[in-house]
Amino acid sequence: MSASPKILIVGLESWAGVARLPHALQDAGFEVGVACFEENYLAATRFRDRFFPWRLRCRRGGALLRQLAAITREWRPDFLVPADDPTVAFLARGFERLSSQSPLASLLKFSLGNPAALLEAASKHGVLERARQCGVRVPRSRVVASEAEMLAFARETGFPFLLKQTFGWAGIGVAICRNQSEAVAVWKKWRRKPKWKRRFSAWRDRIRGRELSARWLPADRKIVASQFIAGKPAFCQLTVLAGHVLAGLTALKEKTYPEDKSPSSVVRLVRNEEMRLAAGRLAGAWGLSGFIGFDFILDPQGDAWLIECNPRPTSIAHLGGRVGEDICLALHHQLAGLPPLAMQQKGALVVAHFPHETMRDPASPYLTTATHDVPRDDPGLLRRLSEGYKVQLPIG
């Protein structure tokens, strides 16, 4: 592999967090390619060496997989990174459909480590079961198949408790149930059949290729009841290769937007050894590769409880260089055949994400007292984020 390995970021959804990653990857020494729809935030960054736009409005799994195969034949990337959760599922399902002799299958196997394990990692039920086997601290949880089973779990653990759909992202498909009436309302809402107009619209979009078919997404549609752990939301971002941890970052969620269960708008990067060890144990058990994120709750005693896994880059993946542990650089050195770097996350850095903290509170003190992570050196991305989230361009 060359001293400037090629890395291809593949995205199906428009997610602001990953749009900052290409800059960090280029700084680390990678040649960066991006494959996504032209309207995605990721497409707006100037920190890319090649851009491969998906065909307009084409979300048919087979067509996307053929496009990806053509892109990799032409550009020959050394490593591939899924940008969002639906892309994780799409790549895992795509690997199942490819011949083992296919060059794309070989690239996916190397880049993802164990594609078959990705769907378990992304499952809110699967990750907790695997964590228990690995001796990682997790909340009590159980798959519930009926309203009666759900309420029986609530009587055992008490209120509040959580209901979770096994596959979801950005807080979607997670509900905090503070009493029985709230729990029953959530259960009925999730079990209610969509109205025929909505079903017809979804069917029409799939037929027209505007939505990814369900067969390309995880088939697990279970509902999980989980013990509520009071404490501070936190998370860990690793880069790993074949289950071996190359580097990692840990952070606390100081503020979230738009809800408590939503993605962070302000984070405090601070080293937490328990979270790093737990995350590394799970990544190793699965044999995964790439950027792997894990969500935790730190209880009042400071103990870390694993909540879920996000097997893709999170919103702090590009920030490691600011705290002494550049996870992008660690991956670059590994792929380029260079000696491992001696790095360790140090200090505490508070970062306000743009534009989320501005949307949460335009007068937030974090906008001036914390590091405001505005992409001023990437004007196209800055403009698209401002327009997409309908916030004013920051002054200065």
Backbone torsions as a table, in degrees:
resi	resn	phi	psi	omega
1	MET	NA	143.9	-175.0
2	SER	-74.2	169.9	177.2
3	ALA	-70.5	-14.7	176.0
4	SER	-122.3	75.8	-178.5
5	PRO	-59.5	148.9	177.3
6	LYS	-92.0	130.2	178.9
7	ILE	-124.1	131.1	-177.2
8	LEU	-111.7	119.4	175.4
9	ILE	-93.3	124.5	-176.2
10	VAL	-114.5	125.8	-178.9
11	GLY	-136.6	141.1	174.0
12	LEU	-107.2	-29.8	-179.1
13	GLU	-104.8	158.3	177.7
14	SER	-94.9	101.6	-176.7
15	TRP	-123.3	126.5	-173.9
16	ALA	-67.5	-35.5	-173.4
17	GLY	-58.0	-42.3	-175.5
18	VAL	-78.6	-14.0	-177.6
19	ALA	-66.8	-15.3	178.2
20	ARG	-87.9	-14.0	-174.4
21	LEU	-66.5	-39.9	-177.9
22	PRO	-55.1	-37.2	178.8
23	HIS	-59.9	-48.3	-179.6
24	ALA	-64.1	-36.2	179.5
25	LEU	-69.1	-41.5	175.6
26	GLN	-62.7	-42.8	178.1
27	ASP	-60.6	-31.5	-179.7
28	ALA	-75.5	-15.7	178.8
29	GLY	114.6	3.9	179.1
30	PHE	-80.3	151.9	162.0
31	GLU	-91.5	123.0	-167.3
32	VAL	-109.3	127.9	171.7
33	GLY	-114.2	151.2	-179.0
34	VAL	-131.1	129.5	174.2
35	ALA	-122.5	111.9	-179.7
36	CYS	-164.3	179.1	175.3
37	PHE	-76.8	149.1	-174.0
38	GLU	-63.5	-24.6	-179.0
39	GLU	-84.5	-6.6	-178.8
40	ASN	-69.2	151.3	176.0
41	TYR	-58.9	-38.8	-179.0
42	LEU	-58.0	-31.4	-178.0
43	ALA	-71.0	-17.1	-173.5
44	ALA	-86.1	-12.8	-175.8
45	THR	-70.7	145.1	175.6
46	ARG	-88.9	-8.3	-177.1
47	PHE	-89.7	67.0	178.1
48	ARG	-147.9	148.9	178.3
49	ASP	-96.6	-29.5	175.8
50	ARG	-140.8	146.2	175.6
51	PHE	-125.5	128.5	-179.4
52	PHE	-121.8	94.2	-178.3
53	PRO	-74.3	135.8	170.7
54	TRP	-65.3	153.8	176.9
55	ARG	-63.1	141.5	-173.2
56	LEU	-53.0	123.7	174.6
57	ARG	60.6	15.3	180.0
58	CYS	-93.9	106.9	178.0
59	ARG	-119.7	24.1	174.0
60	ARG	-74.5	127.9	-174.2
61	GLY	-56.5	-45.5	-178.5
62	GLY	-63.1	-41.9	179.8
63	ALA	-66.1	-40.7	178.1
64	LEU	-63.9	-40.1	-179.8
65	LEU	-65.7	-38.9	177.7
66	ARG	-67.3	-39.0	175.8
67	GLN	-61.2	-43.6	-179.5
68	LEU	-63.5	-40.0	177.8
69	ALA	-62.8	-40.6	178.7
70	ALA	-66.1	-40.0	178.8
71	ILE	-62.0	-45.7	-177.3
72	THR	-70.4	-30.6	175.2
73	ARG	-66.7	-40.1	-177.3
74	GLU	-73.2	-48.9	-170.7
75	TRP	-93.9	-23.8	178.8
76	ARG	55.5	61.3	177.2
77	PRO	-68.3	153.3	177.2
78	ASP	-89.0	-21.9	-175.0
79	PHE	-153.1	149.3	-176.6
80	LEU	-128.7	138.1	-177.7
81	VAL	-126.0	121.4	173.5
82	PRO	-74.3	135.5	-173.7
83	ALA	-88.6	-18.6	-173.1
84	ASP	-154.4	171.3	-173.9
85	ASP	-66.1	-44.2	175.8
86	PRO	-59.7	-33.6	178.0
87	THR	-68.7	-35.7	174.9
88	VAL	-56.6	-49.3	-179.6
89	ALA	-64.1	-43.0	-180.0
90	PHE	-59.8	-44.5	-178.8
91	LEU	-68.9	-38.1	177.6
92	ALA	-64.7	-43.7	177.7
93	ARG	-68.2	-37.7	178.0
94	GLY	-61.5	-40.6	178.7
95	PHE	-59.9	-38.4	179.5
96	GLU	-62.4	-29.3	-175.0
97	ARG	-91.1	-11.4	-176.7
98	LEU	-88.3	150.0	171.9
99	SER	-66.8	142.9	179.4
100	SER	-62.7	-18.8	179.2
101	GLN	-87.9	-5.5	-177.1
102	SER	-69.4	136.1	175.8
103	PRO	-58.2	-36.0	178.8
104	LEU	-67.2	-38.0	177.6
105	ALA	-62.7	-40.1	178.4
106	SER	-64.5	-40.6	178.7
107	LEU	-65.2	-43.2	179.0
108	LEU	-64.3	-40.5	179.3
109	LYS	-62.6	-42.7	-179.6
110	PHE	-69.9	-41.0	-173.6
111	SER	-77.6	-33.8	-177.0
112	LEU	-98.8	-17.7	179.0
113	GLY	83.7	-67.1	-179.2
114	ASN	-139.3	83.2	-175.6
115	PRO	-54.4	-34.2	-178.5
116	ALA	-64.3	-28.2	-178.5
117	ALA	-82.0	-13.4	-176.4
118	LEU	-61.9	-39.6	-177.5
119	LEU	-68.4	-34.4	174.4
120	GLU	-67.0	-41.6	179.9
121	ALA	-62.5	-36.7	-178.2
122	ALA	-80.9	-12.3	-178.6
123	SER	-82.4	128.5	180.0
124	LYS	-68.3	-19.7	173.4
125	HIS	-88.0	-46.7	-176.4
126	GLY	-60.8	-39.5	-177.0
127	VAL	-66.3	-37.6	-179.6
128	LEU	-70.3	-38.2	177.8
129	GLU	-64.8	-43.7	178.7
130	ARG	-65.5	-39.1	-179.7
131	ALA	-63.1	-40.6	177.6
132	ARG	-59.6	-42.4	178.9
133	GLN	-63.5	-29.8	-178.9
134	CYS	-89.2	1.0	179.3
135	GLY	76.9	23.4	178.7
136	VAL	-91.9	138.1	-178.4
137	ARG	-68.0	123.9	179.9
138	VAL	-138.2	157.4	175.5
139	PRO	-68.7	157.5	170.9
140	ARG	-63.1	138.4	179.9
141	SER	-153.8	161.4	-177.9
142	ARG	-160.5	139.9	170.0
143	VAL	-71.1	130.2	-180.0
144	VAL	-117.3	131.0	-175.1
145	ALA	-104.2	-5.0	-179.0
146	SER	-151.1	165.8	177.4
147	GLU	-61.7	-38.3	-179.8
148	ALA	-63.8	-42.1	178.6
149	GLU	-64.9	-38.1	178.5
150	MET	-62.2	-46.8	-178.3
151	LEU	-68.8	-31.8	175.4
152	ALA	-64.0	-40.7	176.6
153	PHE	-62.7	-42.6	-180.0
154	ALA	-61.6	-37.5	178.9
155	ARG	-66.6	-32.9	179.6
156	GLU	-72.5	-41.2	-173.4
157	THR	-100.0	-21.5	-177.1
158	GLY	86.1	167.4	176.7
159	PHE	-95.6	150.4	-5.2
160	PRO	-75.8	162.3	170.4
161	PHE	-142.6	173.1	-175.7
162	LEU	-111.8	141.7	165.9
163	LEU	-111.9	134.8	-177.1
164	LYS	-134.9	134.6	165.4
165	GLN	-77.9	141.6	-170.0
166	THR	-65.6	-26.1	179.1
167	PHE	-126.3	121.9	179.0
168	GLY	-175.3	171.9	-178.8
169	TRP	-151.8	163.0	178.1
170	ALA	56.4	33.4	178.9
171	GLY	82.8	-4.5	179.1
172	ILE	-73.9	135.9	179.7
173	GLY	81.6	21.8	175.3
174	VAL	-129.4	131.2	-179.8
175	ALA	-134.2	133.3	172.9
176	ILE	-91.3	119.4	-177.3
177	CYS	-104.7	110.6	-174.4
178	ARG	-90.2	-14.3	178.3
179	ASN	-158.3	176.6	-174.5
180	GLN	-65.4	-39.6	-177.7
181	SER	-65.0	-39.2	177.0
182	GLU	-64.1	-42.6	-179.5
183	ALA	-62.1	-44.7	-179.5
184	VAL	-65.3	-39.1	179.9
185	ALA	-64.1	-42.8	178.2
186	VAL	-64.5	-44.6	-179.3
187	TRP	-58.8	-46.7	-178.5
188	LYS	-66.8	-37.3	178.8
189	LYS	-63.3	-44.4	-177.8
190	TRP	-71.9	-28.8	-178.2
191	ARG	-90.4	-11.2	-178.4
192	ARG	-69.5	135.8	178.0
193	LYS	-72.9	133.1	178.4
194	PRO	-59.2	151.9	177.9
195	LYS	-63.6	154.7	-172.1
196	TRP	-61.3	-32.9	179.5
197	LYS	-64.1	-40.4	179.0
198	ARG	-68.0	-41.2	178.3
199	ARG	-63.1	-42.1	179.4
200	PHE	-64.1	-42.5	179.9
201	SER	-62.3	-42.3	178.9
202	ALA	-64.9	-41.5	178.7
203	TRP	-62.9	-43.6	-179.3
204	ARG	-63.0	-41.7	179.7
205	ASP	-64.6	-37.5	178.1
206	ARG	-67.6	-42.9	179.6
207	ILE	-61.5	-40.1	-179.6
208	ARG	-80.5	-2.5	177.9
209	GLY	79.5	21.3	-178.7
210	ARG	-92.7	-14.7	178.2
211	GLU	-131.3	144.2	178.0
212	LEU	-70.5	130.1	-179.0
213	SER	-63.4	150.4	-178.6
214	ALA	-59.7	-25.9	-178.3
215	ARG	-69.7	-13.8	176.2
216	TRP	-94.6	-0.2	179.0
217	LEU	-114.5	163.8	-179.3
218	PRO	-56.5	136.9	-178.6
219	ALA	-80.6	-14.1	-177.1
220	ASP	-70.4	115.1	-179.8
221	ARG	-118.2	24.3	-178.4
222	LYS	-69.1	158.9	172.8
223	ILE	-110.4	133.3	-176.6
224	VAL	-112.7	130.6	170.9
225	ALA	-96.5	134.4	-174.2
226	SER	-137.4	142.9	176.4
227	GLN	-60.3	138.3	176.5
228	PHE	-84.9	125.4	177.5
229	ILE	-107.4	116.3	178.1
230	ALA	-75.9	136.1	178.6
231	GLY	158.3	-158.7	-174.4
232	LYS	-100.6	123.6	175.2
233	PRO	-65.5	140.7	-178.9
234	ALA	-149.3	166.7	178.7
235	PHE	-155.8	164.2	-177.6
236	CYS	-131.9	137.3	177.2
237	GLN	-122.2	121.9	179.6
238	LEU	-112.9	154.2	156.6
239	THR	-111.7	132.4	-175.9
240	VAL	-136.6	157.9	174.4
241	LEU	-138.0	116.7	-178.1
242	ALA	52.6	40.2	177.5
243	GLY	84.8	-7.0	179.8
244	HIS	-91.8	123.0	-177.6
245	VAL	-74.1	125.9	177.7
246	LEU	-92.5	-41.7	179.8
247	ALA	-165.7	165.2	-178.9
248	GLY	-157.7	155.2	176.1
249	LEU	-128.4	145.3	173.5
250	THR	-127.1	149.9	-176.5
251	ALA	-152.9	156.0	172.8
252	LEU	-103.8	144.2	174.3
253	LYS	-88.0	110.2	178.2
254	GLU	-83.7	-38.9	177.7
255	LYS	-141.6	150.1	176.7
256	THR	-129.7	161.8	179.2
257	TYR	-151.1	136.1	5.2
258	PRO	-92.1	-8.4	-178.5
259	GLU	-127.1	172.1	178.5
260	ASP	-60.5	-33.3	-177.4
261	LYS	-86.6	-0.7	-174.8
262	SER	-82.4	172.3	177.0
263	PRO	-60.8	159.7	-175.9
264	SER	-73.0	146.8	170.5
265	SER	-110.8	-22.3	173.5
266	VAL	-137.3	132.1	179.1
267	VAL	-126.8	153.3	173.2
268	ARG	-117.9	107.0	179.1
269	LEU	-77.6	116.1	-179.2
270	VAL	-150.2	139.3	-174.1
271	ARG	-70.7	133.6	175.5
272	ASN	-134.9	108.8	-172.7
273	GLU	-68.3	-37.3	-179.0
274	GLU	-62.5	-43.5	178.7
275	MET	-63.8	-41.3	-180.0
276	ARG	-62.1	-45.0	-178.2
277	LEU	-66.1	-42.2	179.6
278	ALA	-64.4	-44.5	179.5
279	ALA	-63.2	-42.8	179.6
280	GLY	-64.3	-36.4	179.6
281	ARG	-64.1	-41.6	179.6
282	LEU	-71.0	-43.9	178.4
283	ALA	-59.2	-37.9	178.1
284	GLY	-68.6	-39.2	179.4
285	ALA	-63.4	-36.6	179.0
286	TRP	-82.9	-22.3	-176.3
287	GLY	70.9	36.0	-175.7
288	LEU	-81.2	162.9	174.4
289	SER	-133.3	155.4	175.1
290	GLY	104.9	-150.5	179.5
291	PHE	-96.0	119.1	-176.7
292	ILE	-127.0	125.5	179.6
293	GLY	-110.2	149.8	178.9
294	PHE	-135.4	136.5	177.4
295	ASP	-101.0	139.7	-179.7
296	PHE	-133.2	167.0	164.0
297	ILE	-122.2	130.2	172.7
298	LEU	-96.3	115.9	-177.7
299	ASP	-76.6	173.8	-176.7
300	PRO	-58.3	-22.4	177.4
301	GLN	-85.5	-4.8	179.9
302	GLY	89.7	3.7	178.0
303	ASP	-76.7	141.0	-177.8
304	ALA	-95.6	128.4	176.9
305	TRP	-113.0	120.8	178.4
306	LEU	-71.9	134.4	-178.5
307	ILE	-109.6	-49.1	-178.7
308	GLU	-163.1	173.0	179.3
309	CYS	-122.0	140.0	173.7
310	ASN	-121.2	96.0	-173.7
311	PRO	-78.9	61.9	179.4
312	ARG	-166.7	174.2	-179.3
313	PRO	-64.9	142.9	174.8
314	THR	-106.8	-176.2	-172.7
315	SER	-71.4	-7.0	178.8
316	ILE	-107.5	3.8	-173.3
317	ALA	-59.9	-28.1	-176.7
318	HIS	-92.0	0.4	-170.6
319	LEU	-99.3	-2.5	-172.9
320	GLY	-59.3	-35.3	-179.4
321	GLY	-61.4	-22.2	-178.1
322	ARG	-80.9	-15.1	-177.8
323	VAL	-124.6	16.8	171.7
324	GLY	89.7	4.5	178.1
325	GLU	-138.8	86.5	-175.8
326	ASP	-81.5	101.2	-174.9
327	ILE	-71.6	-25.3	175.8
328	CYS	-70.8	-41.5	178.8
329	LEU	-65.7	-37.6	178.1
330	ALA	-62.4	-42.0	177.7
331	LEU	-65.7	-41.1	179.0
332	HIS	-60.0	-47.2	-179.2
333	HIS	-60.8	-39.4	180.0
334	GLN	-65.7	-45.5	-176.8
335	LEU	-74.2	-28.7	-179.9
336	ALA	-85.1	-1.8	179.9
337	GLY	74.2	24.0	179.4
338	LEU	-92.0	159.7	179.6
339	PRO	-61.0	143.8	178.0
340	PRO	-59.7	148.9	180.0
341	LEU	-93.8	141.8	174.3
342	ALA	-87.4	100.6	-177.2
343	MET	-130.2	150.2	174.9
344	GLN	-152.0	128.8	178.6
345	GLN	-59.7	130.1	-175.7
346	LYS	-129.1	155.9	172.7
347	GLY	66.1	-163.9	178.1
348	ALA	-137.1	126.0	-179.7
349	LEU	-123.9	124.7	177.7
350	VAL	-97.5	127.5	-175.9
351	VAL	-126.2	128.2	173.2
352	ALA	-97.7	120.0	-178.8
353	HIS	-76.8	135.7	173.5
354	PHE	-98.8	135.2	3.4
355	PRO	-99.0	11.0	-168.3
356	HIS	-63.9	-40.1	-179.2
357	GLU	-71.5	-32.9	174.7
358	THR	-63.1	-38.8	179.1
359	MET	-70.4	-38.9	179.4
360	ARG	-63.5	-44.3	-178.1
361	ASP	-156.7	100.7	-179.2
362	PRO	-58.5	-20.8	178.4
363	ALA	-103.9	18.5	-176.8
364	SER	-58.2	131.7	176.3
365	PRO	-63.7	-23.2	179.4
366	TYR	-63.7	-24.2	-179.1
367	LEU	-66.5	-20.8	179.2
368	THR	-115.2	-28.8	-176.9
369	THR	-91.3	-24.1	179.1
370	ALA	-99.3	173.2	170.6
371	THR	-72.8	111.8	-179.5
372	HIS	-87.4	111.6	-169.7
373	ASP	-82.6	66.9	-179.3
374	VAL	-93.3	128.1	-178.8
375	PRO	-78.7	66.2	-176.7
376	ARG	-66.0	-26.0	179.9
377	ASP	-87.3	7.2	-179.8
378	ASP	-133.1	71.8	-169.8
379	PRO	-59.0	-34.2	179.2
380	GLY	-65.6	-43.0	177.7
381	LEU	-67.5	-42.1	178.9
382	LEU	-58.6	-43.2	-179.3
383	ARG	-66.2	-43.6	-178.3
384	ARG	-66.9	-39.0	177.0
385	LEU	-63.6	-43.3	-179.5
386	SER	-63.2	-43.2	179.3
387	GLU	-70.8	-42.0	-176.7
388	GLY	-65.9	-38.6	-179.4
389	TYR	-97.6	1.9	176.6
390	LYS	56.4	51.9	173.5
391	VAL	-123.5	155.0	179.4
392	GLN	-72.1	147.6	174.3
393	LEU	-62.8	132.3	-179.6
394	PRO	-65.0	145.1	179.7
395	ILE	-85.0	143.7	175.8
396	GLY	95.1	NA	NA
